[in-house]
Amino acid sequence: MPLILVSGYPSSGKTFRSNQLLEFFNSKINAATEPHIRRLSVTHINDQTLNLNRDVYREARSEKDARAAEYSAVKRDLGRDTIVIADGLNYIKGFRYQLYCEARAVQTPSCVVHIGTPIDKCKEINLDLLNDPERNGGYPIDIFDNLVYRYEEPNGMTRWDSPLFTVPFDDAMPPCDDIWNAMIGTEGELKKVKPNLATVMKPAAESDYLYDLDKTTQEIVNAVIAWQKDHIGELGGQVVVGDKAVELPASPVTLPQLQRIRRQFISMNRQHSLAKPRIHGSFIEYLNTSFG
């Protein structure tokens, strides 16, 4: 069932809005008469449900492990009868893309709810939370500033951030009816998404699939590294590999960065068995999304 990603600055009210959505969806399910709606359930995934301390955001390694925990939880709960609301580490568009792919793979719709609380208001709320021992929340100042700096706002023009719903700070409620209609439907029929070639799950019939996956992605990484060696000092640029182009960011991309992205892509597609012609294009698209 649908995946609803709630994204926003730290202390913007993501969990508060998620709980509003949770209450609304449960009320719709309880009031429904259709058996296929009545059998639905809603689950909420965030730092608290995963028992993650705010300090996980301080180091890259611990944050990576925390993101893996959320990814696993979302992947586990996505299913025919469960609506997943996730408001954890969704501030990086590459991670939202990964979760979008998981939703597509199980043929379920997804959307992004952006909590539009201004930075100054988030800072005020965060300080109040830090100064109130009775309330659970608040980010250490250095972590708060770092997360604000790294936040990548959703863009409704990209397919992994659409449909996009923005909730202004002053609004009493999110657009719950609109989200329900977009994810569940208005005619009593559950929505089903046709997976694309990049995300469809099927058994790996060809024994050399993993070899092709490893070889193709490594060749693209090698091409990017070779291009940068030949263009030292240039900012950004396009690396044409076959019929596709890798769009490099303004700062140089290191080999460890590329290998990390490559490992993520291989892990995501190890069981997906992409058609051989799609490995090349899908990995370049994933690189471009990760570079942003």
C-alpha positions in Angstrom: 0.0 0.0 0.0 1.0 3.6 -0.4 4.2 5.1 1.0 4.0 8.7 2.3 7.3 10.4 2.9 7.2 13.4 5.2 10.1 15.7 4.7 11.2 19.0 6.2 13.8 20.9 8.3 14.7 19.5 11.7 12.0 20.5 14.3 9.7 21.6 11.5 6.8 19.5 12.9 7.2 16.3 10.7 6.1 14.0 13.5 3.2 16.2 14.5 2.0 16.3 10.9 2.6 12.5 10.5 0.4 11.9 13.6 -2.3 14.0 12.1 -2.2 12.0 8.9 -2.1 8.8 10.9 -5.3 9.8 12.8 -7.0 10.9 9.6 -6.2 7.7 7.7 -7.3 5.5 10.6 -10.6 7.4 10.8 -11.2 6.9 7.1 -10.5 3.2 7.3 -12.7 2.7 10.4 -15.6 4.6 8.7 -15.3 2.7 5.4 -17.7 0.0 4.4 -15.7 -1.5 1.5 -13.9 -4.7 2.7 -10.7 -3.8 0.8 -10.5 -0.5 2.7 -11.5 -1.9 6.1 -8.6 -4.4 6.0 -6.0 -1.6 5.6 -3.7 -0.6 8.5 -1.4 2.4 8.9 2.2 2.3 10.3 4.4 5.2 11.3 8.2 5.0 10.9 10.6 7.7 12.3 13.6 8.1 14.6 11.5 7.4 17.7 9.9 4.2 16.4 13.4 3.0 15.3 14.9 4.0 18.7 17.4 6.3 17.0 19.2 9.0 19.0 19.7 12.5 17.5 23.4 11.9 17.8 23.3 9.5 14.8 23.3 12.6 12.6 26.7 13.7 14.0 28.8 11.2 12.1 28.5 9.9 8.5 28.9 6.3 9.5 26.2 6.3 12.2 23.8 8.3 9.9 24.4 5.8 7.2 23.4 2.9 9.5 20.4 4.9 10.7 19.3 5.4 7.1 19.7 1.7 6.4 17.5 1.0 9.4 14.7 3.2 8.1 15.1 1.8 4.6 14.8 -1.8 5.9 11.7 -0.8 8.0 10.0 0.8 5.1 10.8 -2.1 2.8 9.5 -4.6 5.4 6.2 -2.8 6.0 5.4 -1.9 2.4 2.7 -4.4 1.4 -0.7 -5.0 0.1 -2.6 -3.9 3.2 -0.3 -1.4 5.0 0.0 2.3 4.5 3.4 3.5 5.5 4.1 7.1 6.8 7.8 7.7 7.1 9.2 11.0 8.5 12.7 10.0 9.3 15.9 10.8 7.3 14.1 11.9 4.2 15.9 15.2 3.7 18.3 13.8 1.0 16.7 13.4 -2.4 18.9 10.4 -3.2 17.3 8.5 -0.3 13.8 9.6 -1.3 14.6 8.2 -4.7 15.6 4.9 -3.2 12.3 4.6 -1.3 10.4 5.7 -4.4 12.0 2.8 -6.2 11.0 0.4 -3.4 7.4 1.6 -3.7 7.4 1.1 -7.5 8.9 -2.4 -7.1 5.8 -3.5 -5.1 3.4 -1.6 -7.4 2.2 0.9 -4.9 1.9 4.7 -5.2 4.0 7.1 -3.2 4.0 10.8 -2.4 6.0 13.4 -0.5 4.6 15.7 2.1 6.8 18.8 2.6 6.5 20.5 5.9 6.9 24.2 5.0 8.0 25.6 8.3 10.5 28.5 7.9 14.0 28.0 9.2 13.7 30.7 11.8 10.6 29.1 13.2 12.3 25.7 13.2 15.2 27.2 15.2 12.8 28.7 17.7 10.9 25.4 18.2 14.2 23.5 18.5 15.5 25.8 21.2 12.2 25.4 23.1 12.5 21.6 22.9 16.1 21.7 24.1 15.2 23.9 27.1 12.2 21.8 28.1 13.2 18.6 29.9 9.6 17.4 29.9 9.4 17.2 26.2 11.2 14.6 24.0 12.9 16.2 21.0 15.3 18.9 19.9 18.5 18.6 18.1 21.9 19.8 19.4 22.7 23.1 17.8 25.6 21.9 15.7 23.5 19.0 14.3 20.5 21.2 13.7 22.6 23.7 11.7 24.3 20.9 9.7 20.9 19.2 8.8 19.5 22.6 7.7 22.6 23.2 5.5 22.3 19.7 3.9 18.5 19.7 3.4 17.4 19.1 -0.2 13.9 20.5 -0.6 11.5 18.2 -2.6 10.8 19.2 -6.2 7.4 18.2 -7.5 8.8 18.2 -11.1 10.8 15.0 -10.3 8.9 11.8 -10.4 10.3 10.6 -7.0 9.0 13.7 -5.3 5.6 13.8 -6.9 2.9 14.1 -6.1 4.1 16.7 -3.7 2.0 18.2 -1.0 3.3 21.3 1.0 1.9 22.0 4.5 2.5 25.7 5.5 3.3 26.2 9.2 0.1 28.1 9.8 -2.2 25.5 8.4 -4.2 23.6 11.0 -4.1 20.3 9.1 -2.3 18.8 6.1 -4.4 18.4 2.9 -5.5 15.0 4.2 -8.3 14.4 1.7 -6.1 15.3 -1.2 -3.4 12.9 0.0 -6.0 10.1 0.6 -7.4 10.5 -2.9 -4.0 10.6 -4.5 -2.8 7.5 -2.7 -6.0 5.4 -2.1 -8.4 6.8 -4.8 -11.9 8.3 -4.8 -13.8 5.5 -6.4 -13.3 2.8 -3.8 -10.7 1.1 -5.9 -7.2 0.7 -4.5 -4.6 2.4 -6.7 -1.9 0.1 -8.2 1.2 1.4 -9.9 2.7 -0.4 -12.8 6.4 -0.8 -12.1 8.9 0.4 -14.7 11.7 -1.6 -16.1 14.2 -0.2 -13.6 12.2 -1.4 -10.5 10.2 -4.5 -11.5 11.0 -7.5 -9.4 11.6 -10.7 -11.2 13.9 -13.7 -10.6 17.4 -13.5 -12.0 17.2 -15.9 -14.9 20.6 -15.2 -16.4 23.5 -16.6 -14.5 25.8 -13.8 -15.6 23.4 -11.0 -14.4 25.4 -10.1 -11.3 28.6 -10.1 -13.4 27.0 -7.7 -15.9 25.7 -5.5 -13.1 29.2 -5.3 -11.5 31.0 -4.9 -14.8 28.7 -2.2 -16.3 28.7 0.0 -13.2 32.4 -0.3 -12.7 33.0 0.8 -16.3 30.9 3.9 -15.8 32.8 4.7 -12.6 36.1 4.3 -14.4 34.9 6.6 -17.2 34.1 9.3 -14.7 37.4 9.0 -12.9 39.3 9.1 -16.3 37.4 12.2 -17.4 38.2 14.0 -14.2 41.9 13.2 -14.6 41.8 14.7 -18.1 39.9 17.8 -17.0 41.6 18.8 -13.7 40.4 22.2 -12.4 37.1 22.1 -14.4 33.9 22.6 -12.4 31.2 20.2 -13.3 30.9 18.8 -16.8 29.3 16.0 -18.8 30.8 12.5 -19.1 29.3 10.8 -22.1 29.2 7.0 -21.7 27.5 5.3 -24.5 24.2 7.1 -25.3 23.9 8.6 -21.8 25.7 11.4 -19.9 26.8 11.6 -16.3 26.2 15.2 -15.1 29.0 16.0 -12.7 28.5 18.4 -9.7 30.6 21.6 -9.3 33.0 19.9 -6.9 35.2 16.9 -7.9 33.8 13.5 -7.2 36.2 11.1 -5.4 36.6 7.4 -6.1 35.2 6.4 -2.6 32.1 8.5 -3.3 31.5 6.8 -6.6 32.1 3.4 -5.2 29.7 4.1 -2.3 27.0 5.1 -4.8 27.8 2.1 -6.9 27.5 -0.3 -4.0 24.1 1.2 -3.1 22.9 0.7 -6.7 24.1 -2.9 -6.8 22.5 -3.6 -3.4 19.2 -2.2 -4.6 19.2 -4.1 -7.9 20.8 -7.4 -6.9 17.5 -9.2 -6.8 15.6 -7.0 -9.3 17.3 -8.5 -12.4 17.3 -5.4 -14.6 17.2 -6.1 -18.3 20.8 -5.9 -19.5 20.3 -2.8 -21.7 18.7 -1.0 -18.7 21.7 -1.4 -16.3 23.7 1.2 -18.1 21.0 3.9 -18.2 19.6 3.2 -14.8 23.0 3.5 -13.1 23.8 6.8 -14.9 20.3 8.1 -13.8 21.1 7.0 -10.2 24.5 8.8 -10.3 22.9 12.0 -11.6 20.2 11.8 -8.9 22.8 11.2 -6.2 25.0 14.2 -7.4 21.8 16.4 -7.5 
